[in-house]
Amino acid sequence: MSQTALELTTALNTDCGEGFGNWHVDDAEILSVVSDANIACGFHAGDPDTLARTCALAAEFGVGIGAHVGFHDLRGFGRRYIAVPRDTLTHDVIYQIGALDAFASAAGAVVSYVKPHGALYHSAARNEHHARAIVDAITSLNRPLSLLCQTDSLLAEYARESGIPVTAEGFMDRSYAADGTLVPRSQPGAVIDDPSAAAEQAVQMITTQTVTAADGSSIPMNVQSLCIHSDSPGAVNLARTVRSALEDAGVKIQSAIDHL
């Protein structure tokens, strides 16, 4: 859906369900603010109890459910690159979608989209085999699933070629480099933890379809969904501040699946 002066819309998505075992994360507050939930599927975080609980919460709040698929890396929280063969990664993604789909169904909901997590998100943006593996997994399931990812990436390109609807994602709580990539977390200023600054970036991205890079330049940023990292300090307050600022700017918040 294109943005116009008369109708500005965006989705607000959050990565959630990222507890495991005795590590319990309460996602209720942030799910009451966002429109879409990217739920961990057990590979980088999440276990059966967590999947069940998070799907039930998502259904309760009426938010869209997406499979947040990643490398099989619980110890590294999915933030370490793993050289997985294409076929193996395809099977890993199918496995994760299937696990989440079962719990979503039990909660009376459905999985409507897929979003890669962490190192897989970045790898699939430029690694042909990993990008095609994710596309292979989605197309093999023969059911309507969209993809949430960076718009100018190999993954988005291959998805569109295969007829998979793509929702372009941006980050209001991360700094961008001049080439449109995210500033690495290891660098100072990579994470925007000031709610007012995050809100300002969010409004700019949706109302002007641009973002101010770390070097001060303005770069195009065509996005339809903004991500809020639920594991960031003060994430709930940040989410509320961002949503309020967007609505004050005349932006309607709606699920990513409504953009397709």
N, C-alpha and C positions, 0 to 999 in steps of 0.2 A: 504494500500500500504506500503510495507516495504521500509526502508531507505537503500540505498547502497552508496558506495564510489563514484559511478558514477552519482547517481541521488539523491540529497538531496532536499526534498520538505517540505513545511509546509504551513498551512493556517494561516492567521492573522485575528482573530475575535475581534469584539468590541461590548460591551453592549451599545445600543443606543436607541433613541426614548423615553428618560426618562424624558421628560418634562410633564407638566400637567397644564391645564388652562392658567393662566397668566405667568407661569414659562415656558419660551421657551428656548430650548437648540438647538443650531445650530450644526448639525452633519455633515455638508457638508465637512469640511476639513478632518475630520478623516475618513470619508467614501471614500475619494479620495486616501487613503493610504492602507486600509485593504482589505481583500478579502471576508469577511463575516460579516453580520450585524445581531446581536442578538437584535431583536426589542421588546421592552416592549409592552405588550398586554393589558394594562389597569388595571391590578390588583395591581402591585407595583408601576407603573408609566404609563404614556401614556393616551391619550384620543383620540376620533375620529380624531380631527384635527392633532394631533401629529402622529398618525398611518398613516394617509393619506400622510402627508408631508414626513415622514421618508421612507415609502415604495417607494414614487416617487423618492427620492434621491438615494435609493439603486438601483432602476431600472436604473436610469441615469448613475450611476457609474459601473453598471454591476456586483455588488457583490451579493453573495449568501444571501438569507433571511432565518433567523431562528426565531422561536417563543420563546421569552424569557419569559417563564411562571413562575409565582411565587405564593406565598400565597396572599390571598385577604387582603392586608395590605398597603394601600396608605399612611397612617400616618407614618408608620414605614419603608417605602421604601422597604418592603419585607424582612427586615433583622431580623424580630422577628419570632421565632418558633411558629407555631399555630398547635394545635393537631386536625387536620382535619381528619374525618373518611375517609377511603379508597375510598368508592363510591363517596363521596362528592368531594374529591380531583380529582378523575377521571373526574367528570363532570366539575369542575373548569378548568382543563387543556384543555379539549375538547372545552369549551367555548372560552378560550383565543386563541387557535389555529384557531378556526373558525373566530374570529374577525379579526385577522391579515391576515388570508387567503383572506378574502373579500377585504381588502384594497390592498393587494399585487396583487390580480387579477385585481382590478381597475387600478393599475399602470402598468399592462402588465407583471407582474412577478408572481412567485410562492413561497410558503413557502416550503423549502426543508428539514429542520431539526428542532429539538426542543432542547433548552438548558434551564434547570431550573435556577432560579435566587436566589441569596442570601441565606436566611435561608432554602429554599426548596432545593437548590443545596446541601447544607451540610446534611440536613436531609435525602434526598433520597440516599445519599452515604452509610447510615448505618441503616435507618429505613425501615424495610421490607414493611410495609403497604404503605408508601409514594413512595417507589421505584416501587412497583407493580402497584400503582395507575397511575403513569406516563406511565408505559409500557402498562397498560390497555387502557389508553386514546389513545396512538399512534396506537396500534393494532386495536382498534375499528373503526378507520377511514378508514381502507381498502384502503390506498393510500401510495405511497412510501415516507416515512419520516425517516430520520436517527436521531441519538441522539448524542449530544455533551456533554460530561461529563468526570469526572475522570475515568481513565481506571480501577483502582483497587477499585471498589465500588460495592455495591449491585445493584445499578441501572444499571451499565454496565453489570453485570452478568445476571440479569434478562432480559435485552434487548437482549443480544446475544442469550439467551435460546429461546426467542420468535422470533428470526430471524430478529431483528431490527439492521441495521448496526450502529456501534458505532465509533465515532471519538474521540480519546483520547485527552484531553485538558490539557495544562499546562499554568502556569502564569509566565511571565517574570518580572512582577512588584509586585510580592509578595514573601516573604521569606517562605521557607519550613522547617518544623521540621524534625527530624531524621527518623520519621516513615512515611514520605511522605505526611503528611497532611500540610495544610497551617498554618503558625503561626497566631494566632488570632489577629485581627486588634487592639485589646486593648493593645497588647504588643509592646514595642519599637522595631523599625526595621521591623515591619510586612509588611509595604509598602515600595517598592523600588521606590523612586521618582527621583533618579539620572539617566538620560537617558543612560549614558555610562555604568552604572552598570546593568541596565535592558537589554541593548543590549548584554553585556557580558554573562549574564545568558541565554538569548534567544539563542545565538549562541551555547553555551555549551549544552543546552537541545536538540537542533536539530542535531548538529554534533556528539555528543557523547552519546545522549540519557541518560544523567545523569544530576543531579543538585547538587550543593553544599549546604548542609543544614546549618541552623543557627549555629550548633555546629561544623561546619567545615568538617563533614563527606560527602562523595560522595555517593549518592543514585541513583538507577535506576529510570529513568523518561521517559518512552516510550510515546511520545506525537506526535500528527499529526496536532495540531492546538494550537496557542498561543493566549491568551487573553490579550487585552489592555483595561483597564477600562477607558471609555471615560469621566467619571466624576472626574478623578484624575487631580490635577493641572498639567498643561503642557502636557496633554495627547497627543496632536497633535505632538508636538516636540518629545516626547518620541516615538510615533509610527513611525515617519519618521526616527529617529535615529536607532531604532530597525530594521526596514525594510532595511535600507541602510547597516547595519552591517551584516545582514543575506545574502543579495545579494552579498556583498563583500566576504563572506565566501563560495560562490558558491551555496547558497540555493535558490531554485525557490519558489516564492510565488504563491500559487494557492488556489482556493476555497476548503473548506473541502469536498464538494460533489464530487470533482474530485479525492479525495483520495479513494473513495469507490469502 
